[in-house]
Amino acid sequence: MLTCSRRSTTGGLIVAVVAALAVVVPAGAAGASEETPAKVANGIAVGARLEALADVKVARAEVARGSRVSVARLIERQGQLTAVDVELADGHVARVAMATVRTSFRVLSE
């Protein structure tokens, strides 16, 4: 009988700990996520328009100087914005590293 009560106490303790963690950790924050919310502090957001300052090779395409692309998705790794997916004029989506975004593009709008 004593064993049964220990199990139910242990089970209750586990449920209490899980419930406490659910309050502390917001949904989705516990897992490693590559996508960030739609807004980031550095001014780049989903839907922002970027203009190429020079000819930029993006994936298998080249974005000519003065061309404009739209940010389709923000990519985050370990809490840092590392890349963005941009929609090219022909509708294709390409991933661009943030270092390239900072040096080769300017933000037109959010």
MODELLER restraints for C-alpha pairs under 7 A, 6 or more apart:
rsr = mdl.restraints
at = mdl.atoms
rsr.add(forms.Gaussian(group=physical.xy_distance, feature=features.Distance(at['CA:34:A'], at['CA:75:A']), mean=5.29, stdev=0.5))
rsr.add(forms.Gaussian(group=physical.xy_distance, feature=features.Distance(at['CA:34:A'], at['CA:76:A']), mean=4.79, stdev=0.5))
rsr.add(forms.Gaussian(group=physical.xy_distance, feature=features.Distance(at['CA:34:A'], at['CA:77:A']), mean=5.57, stdev=0.5))
rsr.add(forms.Gaussian(group=physical.xy_distance, feature=features.Distance(at['CA:35:A'], at['CA:74:A']), mean=5.85, stdev=0.5))
rsr.add(forms.Gaussian(group=physical.xy_distance, feature=features.Distance(at['CA:35:A'], at['CA:75:A']), mean=4.80, stdev=0.5))
rsr.add(forms.Gaussian(group=physical.xy_distance, feature=features.Distance(at['CA:35:A'], at['CA:76:A']), mean=5.49, stdev=0.5))
rsr.add(forms.Gaussian(group=physical.xy_distance, feature=features.Distance(at['CA:36:A'], at['CA:74:A']), mean=5.76, stdev=0.5))
rsr.add(forms.Gaussian(group=physical.xy_distance, feature=features.Distance(at['CA:36:A'], at['CA:75:A']), mean=6.18, stdev=0.5))
rsr.add(forms.Gaussian(group=physical.xy_distance, feature=features.Distance(at['CA:36:A'], at['CA:76:A']), mean=5.78, stdev=0.5))
rsr.add(forms.Gaussian(group=physical.xy_distance, feature=features.Distance(at['CA:38:A'], at['CA:45:A']), mean=5.74, stdev=0.5))
rsr.add(forms.Gaussian(group=physical.xy_distance, feature=features.Distance(at['CA:38:A'], at['CA:46:A']), mean=5.36, stdev=0.5))
rsr.add(forms.Gaussian(group=physical.xy_distance, feature=features.Distance(at['CA:39:A'], at['CA:45:A']), mean=4.75, stdev=0.5))
rsr.add(forms.Gaussian(group=physical.xy_distance, feature=features.Distance(at['CA:39:A'], at['CA:46:A']), mean=6.84, stdev=0.5))
rsr.add(forms.Gaussian(group=physical.xy_distance, feature=features.Distance(at['CA:44:A'], at['CA:110:A']), mean=6.81, stdev=0.5))
rsr.add(forms.Gaussian(group=physical.xy_distance, feature=features.Distance(at['CA:45:A'], at['CA:71:A']), mean=6.98, stdev=0.5))
rsr.add(forms.Gaussian(group=physical.xy_distance, feature=features.Distance(at['CA:45:A'], at['CA:110:A']), mean=6.05, stdev=0.5))
rsr.add(forms.Gaussian(group=physical.xy_distance, feature=features.Distance(at['CA:46:A'], at['CA:71:A']), mean=5.16, stdev=0.5))
rsr.add(forms.Gaussian(group=physical.xy_distance, feature=features.Distance(at['CA:46:A'], at['CA:72:A']), mean=5.44, stdev=0.5))
rsr.add(forms.Gaussian(group=physical.xy_distance, feature=features.Distance(at['CA:46:A'], at['CA:73:A']), mean=5.67, stdev=0.5))
rsr.add(forms.Gaussian(group=physical.xy_distance, feature=features.Distance(at['CA:46:A'], at['CA:74:A']), mean=6.79, stdev=0.5))
rsr.add(forms.Gaussian(group=physical.xy_distance, feature=features.Distance(at['CA:47:A'], at['CA:70:A']), mean=5.79, stdev=0.5))
rsr.add(forms.Gaussian(group=physical.xy_distance, feature=features.Distance(at['CA:47:A'], at['CA:71:A']), mean=5.13, stdev=0.5))
rsr.add(forms.Gaussian(group=physical.xy_distance, feature=features.Distance(at['CA:47:A'], at['CA:72:A']), mean=6.14, stdev=0.5))
rsr.add(forms.Gaussian(group=physical.xy_distance, feature=features.Distance(at['CA:47:A'], at['CA:110:A']), mean=6.33, stdev=0.5))
rsr.add(forms.Gaussian(group=physical.xy_distance, feature=features.Distance(at['CA:48:A'], at['CA:70:A']), mean=5.70, stdev=0.5))
rsr.add(forms.Gaussian(group=physical.xy_distance, feature=features.Distance(at['CA:48:A'], at['CA:71:A']), mean=5.39, stdev=0.5))
rsr.add(forms.Gaussian(group=physical.xy_distance, feature=features.Distance(at['CA:48:A'], at['CA:107:A']), mean=6.95, stdev=0.5))
rsr.add(forms.Gaussian(group=physical.xy_distance, feature=features.Distance(at['CA:48:A'], at['CA:109:A']), mean=5.27, stdev=0.5))
rsr.add(forms.Gaussian(group=physical.xy_distance, feature=features.Distance(at['CA:48:A'], at['CA:110:A']), mean=4.16, stdev=0.5))
rsr.add(forms.Gaussian(group=physical.xy_distance, feature=features.Distance(at['CA:49:A'], at['CA:68:A']), mean=6.52, stdev=0.5))
rsr.add(forms.Gaussian(group=physical.xy_distance, feature=features.Distance(at['CA:49:A'], at['CA:69:A']), mean=5.73, stdev=0.5))
rsr.add(forms.Gaussian(group=physical.xy_distance, feature=features.Distance(at['CA:49:A'], at['CA:70:A']), mean=4.59, stdev=0.5))
rsr.add(forms.Gaussian(group=physical.xy_distance, feature=features.Distance(at['CA:49:A'], at['CA:71:A']), mean=6.44, stdev=0.5))
rsr.add(forms.Gaussian(group=physical.xy_distance, feature=features.Distance(at['CA:49:A'], at['CA:107:A']), mean=6.04, stdev=0.5))
rsr.add(forms.Gaussian(group=physical.xy_distance, feature=features.Distance(at['CA:49:A'], at['CA:108:A']), mean=5.31, stdev=0.5))
rsr.add(forms.Gaussian(group=physical.xy_distance, feature=features.Distance(at['CA:49:A'], at['CA:109:A']), mean=5.41, stdev=0.5))
rsr.add(forms.Gaussian(group=physical.xy_distance, feature=features.Distance(at['CA:49:A'], at['CA:110:A']), mean=6.76, stdev=0.5))
rsr.add(forms.Gaussian(group=physical.xy_distance, feature=features.Distance(at['CA:50:A'], at['CA:68:A']), mean=5.47, stdev=0.5))
rsr.add(forms.Gaussian(group=physical.xy_distance, feature=features.Distance(at['CA:50:A'], at['CA:69:A']), mean=5.32, stdev=0.5))
rsr.add(forms.Gaussian(group=physical.xy_distance, feature=features.Distance(at['CA:50:A'], at['CA:70:A']), mean=6.17, stdev=0.5))
rsr.add(forms.Gaussian(group=physical.xy_distance, feature=features.Distance(at['CA:50:A'], at['CA:105:A']), mean=5.90, stdev=0.5))
rsr.add(forms.Gaussian(group=physical.xy_distance, feature=features.Distance(at['CA:50:A'], at['CA:106:A']), mean=5.49, stdev=0.5))
rsr.add(forms.Gaussian(group=physical.xy_distance, feature=features.Distance(at['CA:50:A'], at['CA:107:A']), mean=4.67, stdev=0.5))
rsr.add(forms.Gaussian(group=physical.xy_distance, feature=features.Distance(at['CA:50:A'], at['CA:108:A']), mean=5.62, stdev=0.5))
rsr.add(forms.Gaussian(group=physical.xy_distance, feature=features.Distance(at['CA:51:A'], at['CA:66:A']), mean=5.75, stdev=0.5))
rsr.add(forms.Gaussian(group=physical.xy_distance, feature=features.Distance(at['CA:51:A'], at['CA:67:A']), mean=5.62, stdev=0.5))
rsr.add(forms.Gaussian(group=physical.xy_distance, feature=features.Distance(at['CA:51:A'], at['CA:68:A']), mean=4.43, stdev=0.5))
rsr.add(forms.Gaussian(group=physical.xy_distance, feature=features.Distance(at['CA:51:A'], at['CA:69:A']), mean=6.56, stdev=0.5))
rsr.add(forms.Gaussian(group=physical.xy_distance, feature=features.Distance(at['CA:51:A'], at['CA:105:A']), mean=5.31, stdev=0.5))
rsr.add(forms.Gaussian(group=physical.xy_distance, feature=features.Distance(at['CA:51:A'], at['CA:106:A']), mean=5.37, stdev=0.5))
rsr.add(forms.Gaussian(group=physical.xy_distance, feature=features.Distance(at['CA:51:A'], at['CA:107:A']), mean=6.58, stdev=0.5))
rsr.add(forms.Gaussian(group=physical.xy_distance, feature=features.Distance(at['CA:51:A'], at['CA:108:A']), mean=6.72, stdev=0.5))
rsr.add(forms.Gaussian(group=physical.xy_distance, feature=features.Distance(at['CA:52:A'], at['CA:63:A']), mean=6.91, stdev=0.5))
rsr.add(forms.Gaussian(group=physical.xy_distance, feature=features.Distance(at['CA:52:A'], at['CA:64:A']), mean=6.75, stdev=0.5))
rsr.add(forms.Gaussian(group=physical.xy_distance, feature=features.Distance(at['CA:52:A'], at['CA:65:A']), mean=4.99, stdev=0.5))
rsr.add(forms.Gaussian(group=physical.xy_distance, feature=features.Distance(at['CA:52:A'], at['CA:66:A']), mean=5.14, stdev=0.5))
rsr.add(forms.Gaussian(group=physical.xy_distance, feature=features.Distance(at['CA:52:A'], at['CA:67:A']), mean=5.58, stdev=0.5))
rsr.add(forms.Gaussian(group=physical.xy_distance, feature=features.Distance(at['CA:52:A'], at['CA:68:A']), mean=6.42, stdev=0.5))
rsr.add(forms.Gaussian(group=physical.xy_distance, feature=features.Distance(at['CA:52:A'], at['CA:104:A']), mean=5.81, stdev=0.5))
rsr.add(forms.Gaussian(group=physical.xy_distance, feature=features.Distance(at['CA:52:A'], at['CA:105:A']), mean=4.48, stdev=0.5))
rsr.add(forms.Gaussian(group=physical.xy_distance, feature=features.Distance(at['CA:52:A'], at['CA:106:A']), mean=6.70, stdev=0.5))
rsr.add(forms.Gaussian(group=physical.xy_distance, feature=features.Distance(at['CA:53:A'], at['CA:65:A']), mean=5.36, stdev=0.5))
rsr.add(forms.Gaussian(group=physical.xy_distance, feature=features.Distance(at['CA:53:A'], at['CA:66:A']), mean=6.18, stdev=0.5))
rsr.add(forms.Gaussian(group=physical.xy_distance, feature=features.Distance(at['CA:53:A'], at['CA:104:A']), mean=5.27, stdev=0.5))
rsr.add(forms.Gaussian(group=physical.xy_distance, feature=features.Distance(at['CA:53:A'], at['CA:105:A']), mean=5.33, stdev=0.5))
rsr.add(forms.Gaussian(group=physical.xy_distance, feature=features.Distance(at['CA:53:A'], at['CA:106:A']), mean=6.94, stdev=0.5))
rsr.add(forms.Gaussian(group=physical.xy_distance, feature=features.Distance(at['CA:54:A'], at['CA:64:A']), mean=6.61, stdev=0.5))
rsr.add(forms.Gaussian(group=physical.xy_distance, feature=features.Distance(at['CA:54:A'], at['CA:65:A']), mean=4.26, stdev=0.5))
rsr.add(forms.Gaussian(group=physical.xy_distance, feature=features.Distance(at['CA:54:A'], at['CA:104:A']), mean=6.12, stdev=0.5))
rsr.add(forms.Gaussian(group=physical.xy_distance, feature=features.Distance(at['CA:55:A'], at['CA:62:A']), mean=6.78, stdev=0.5))
rsr.add(forms.Gaussian(group=physical.xy_distance, feature=features.Distance(at['CA:55:A'], at['CA:63:A']), mean=5.67, stdev=0.5))
rsr.add(forms.Gaussian(group=physical.xy_distance, feature=features.Distance(at['CA:55:A'], at['CA:64:A']), mean=4.41, stdev=0.5))
rsr.add(forms.Gaussian(group=physical.xy_distance, feature=features.Distance(at['CA:55:A'], at['CA:65:A']), mean=4.69, stdev=0.5))
rsr.add(forms.Gaussian(group=physical.xy_distance, feature=features.Distance(at['CA:56:A'], at['CA:62:A']), mean=5.56, stdev=0.5))
rsr.add(forms.Gaussian(group=physical.xy_distance, feature=features.Distance(at['CA:56:A'], at['CA:63:A']), mean=5.08, stdev=0.5))
rsr.add(forms.Gaussian(group=physical.xy_distance, feature=features.Distance(at['CA:56:A'], at['CA:64:A']), mean=6.46, stdev=0.5))
rsr.add(forms.Gaussian(group=physical.xy_distance, feature=features.Distance(at['CA:56:A'], at['CA:104:A']), mean=6.88, stdev=0.5))
rsr.add(forms.Gaussian(group=physical.xy_distance, feature=features.Distance(at['CA:57:A'], at['CA:63:A']), mean=6.22, stdev=0.5))
rsr.add(forms.Gaussian(group=physical.xy_distance, feature=features.Distance(at['CA:58:A'], at['CA:94:A']), mean=6.56, stdev=0.5))
rsr.add(forms.Gaussian(group=physical.xy_distance, feature=features.Distance(at['CA:58:A'], at['CA:96:A']), mean=6.52, stdev=0.5))
rsr.add(forms.Gaussian(group=physical.xy_distance, feature=features.Distance(at['CA:59:A'], at['CA:94:A']), mean=6.07, stdev=0.5))
rsr.add(forms.Gaussian(group=physical.xy_distance, feature=features.Distance(at['CA:69:A'], at['CA:86:A']), mean=6.17, stdev=0.5))
rsr.add(forms.Gaussian(group=physical.xy_distance, feature=features.Distance(at['CA:69:A'], at['CA:87:A']), mean=5.79, stdev=0.5))
rsr.add(forms.Gaussian(group=physical.xy_distance, feature=features.Distance(at['CA:69:A'], at['CA:88:A']), mean=5.37, stdev=0.5))
rsr.add(forms.Gaussian(group=physical.xy_distance, feature=features.Distance(at['CA:69:A'], at['CA:89:A']), mean=6.68, stdev=0.5))
rsr.add(forms.Gaussian(group=physical.xy_distance, feature=features.Distance(at['CA:70:A'], at['CA:86:A']), mean=5.38, stdev=0.5))
rsr.add(forms.Gaussian(group=physical.xy_distance, feature=features.Distance(at['CA:70:A'], at['CA:87:A']), mean=5.24, stdev=0.5))
rsr.add(forms.Gaussian(group=physical.xy_distance, feature=features.Distance(at['CA:71:A'], at['CA:84:A']), mean=6.58, stdev=0.5))
rsr.add(forms.Gaussian(group=physical.xy_distance, feature=features.Distance(at['CA:71:A'], at['CA:85:A']), mean=5.99, stdev=0.5))
rsr.add(forms.Gaussian(group=physical.xy_distance, feature=features.Distance(at['CA:71:A'], at['CA:86:A']), mean=4.44, stdev=0.5))
rsr.add(forms.Gaussian(group=physical.xy_distance, feature=features.Distance(at['CA:71:A'], at['CA:87:A']), mean=6.33, stdev=0.5))
rsr.add(forms.Gaussian(group=physical.xy_distance, feature=features.Distance(at['CA:72:A'], at['CA:85:A']), mean=5.38, stdev=0.5))
rsr.add(forms.Gaussian(group=physical.xy_distance, feature=features.Distance(at['CA:72:A'], at['CA:86:A']), mean=5.19, stdev=0.5))
rsr.add(forms.Gaussian(group=physical.xy_distance, feature=features.Distance(at['CA:72:A'], at['CA:87:A']), mean=6.03, stdev=0.5))
rsr.add(forms.Gaussian(group=physical.xy_distance, feature=features.Distance(at['CA:73:A'], at['CA:84:A']), mean=5.67, stdev=0.5))
rsr.add(forms.Gaussian(group=physical.xy_distance, feature=features.Distance(at['CA:73:A'], at['CA:85:A']), mean=5.00, stdev=0.5))
rsr.add(forms.Gaussian(group=physical.xy_distance, feature=features.Distance(at['CA:74:A'], at['CA:83:A']), mean=6.38, stdev=0.5))
rsr.add(forms.Gaussian(group=physical.xy_distance, feature=features.Distance(at['CA:74:A'], at['CA:84:A']), mean=4.60, stdev=0.5))
rsr.add(forms.Gaussian(group=physical.xy_distance, feature=features.Distance(at['CA:74:A'], at['CA:85:A']), mean=6.43, stdev=0.5))
rsr.add(forms.Gaussian(group=physical.xy_distance, feature=features.Distance(at['CA:75:A'], at['CA:81:A']), mean=5.91, stdev=0.5))
rsr.add(forms.Gaussian(group=physical.xy_distance, feature=features.Distance(at['CA:75:A'], at['CA:82:A']), mean=5.90, stdev=0.5))
rsr.add(forms.Gaussian(group=physical.xy_distance, feature=features.Distance(at['CA:75:A'], at['CA:83:A']), mean=5.05, stdev=0.5))
rsr.add(forms.Gaussian(group=physical.xy_distance, feature=features.Distance(at['CA:75:A'], at['CA:84:A']), mean=5.51, stdev=0.5))
rsr.add(forms.Gaussian(group=physical.xy_distance, feature=features.Distance(at['CA:76:A'], at['CA:82:A']), mean=5.49, stdev=0.5))
rsr.add(forms.Gaussian(group=physical.xy_distance, feature=features.Distance(at['CA:82:A'], at['CA:97:A']), mean=6.02, stdev=0.5))
rsr.add(forms.Gaussian(group=physical.xy_distance, feature=features.Distance(at['CA:82:A'], at['CA:98:A']), mean=5.38, stdev=0.5))
rsr.add(forms.Gaussian(group=physical.xy_distance, feature=features.Distance(at['CA:83:A'], at['CA:95:A']), mean=6.61, stdev=0.5))
rsr.add(forms.Gaussian(group=physical.xy_distance, feature=features.Distance(at['CA:83:A'], at['CA:96:A']), mean=5.45, stdev=0.5))
rsr.add(forms.Gaussian(group=physical.xy_distance, feature=features.Distance(at['CA:83:A'], at['CA:97:A']), mean=4.19, stdev=0.5))
rsr.add(forms.Gaussian(group=physical.xy_distance, feature=features.Distance(at['CA:83:A'], at['CA:98:A']), mean=4.75, stdev=0.5))
rsr.add(forms.Gaussian(group=physical.xy_distance, feature=features.Distance(at['CA:84:A'], at['CA:95:A']), mean=5.66, stdev=0.5))
rsr.add(forms.Gaussian(group=physical.xy_distance, feature=features.Distance(at['CA:84:A'], at['CA:96:A']), mean=5.41, stdev=0.5))
rsr.add(forms.Gaussian(group=physical.xy_distance, feature=features.Distance(at['CA:84:A'], at['CA:97:A']), mean=6.54, stdev=0.5))
rsr.add(forms.Gaussian(group=physical.xy_distance, feature=features.Distance(at['CA:84:A'], at['CA:98:A']), mean=6.88, stdev=0.5))
rsr.add(forms.Gaussian(group=physical.xy_distance, feature=features.Distance(at['CA:85:A'], at['CA:93:A']), mean=6.23, stdev=0.5))
rsr.add(forms.Gaussian(group=physical.xy_distance, feature=features.Distance(at['CA:85:A'], at['CA:94:A']), mean=5.37, stdev=0.5))
rsr.add(forms.Gaussian(group=physical.xy_distance, feature=features.Distance(at['CA:85:A'], at['CA:95:A']), mean=4.26, stdev=0.5))
rsr.add(forms.Gaussian(group=physical.xy_distance, feature=features.Distance(at['CA:85:A'], at['CA:96:A']), mean=6.15, stdev=0.5))
rsr.add(forms.Gaussian(group=physical.xy_distance, feature=features.Distance(at['CA:86:A'], at['CA:93:A']), mean=5.44, stdev=0.5))
rsr.add(forms.Gaussian(group=physical.xy_distance, feature=features.Distance(at['CA:86:A'], at['CA:94:A']), mean=5.43, stdev=0.5))
rsr.add(forms.Gaussian(group=physical.xy_distance, feature=features.Distance(at['CA:86:A'], at['CA:95:A']), mean=6.28, stdev=0.5))
rsr.add(forms.Gaussian(group=physical.xy_distance, feature=features.Distance(at['CA:87:A'], at['CA:93:A']), mean=4.44, stdev=0.5))
rsr.add(forms.Gaussian(group=physical.xy_distance, feature=features.Distance(at['CA:87:A'], at['CA:94:A']), mean=6.58, stdev=0.5))
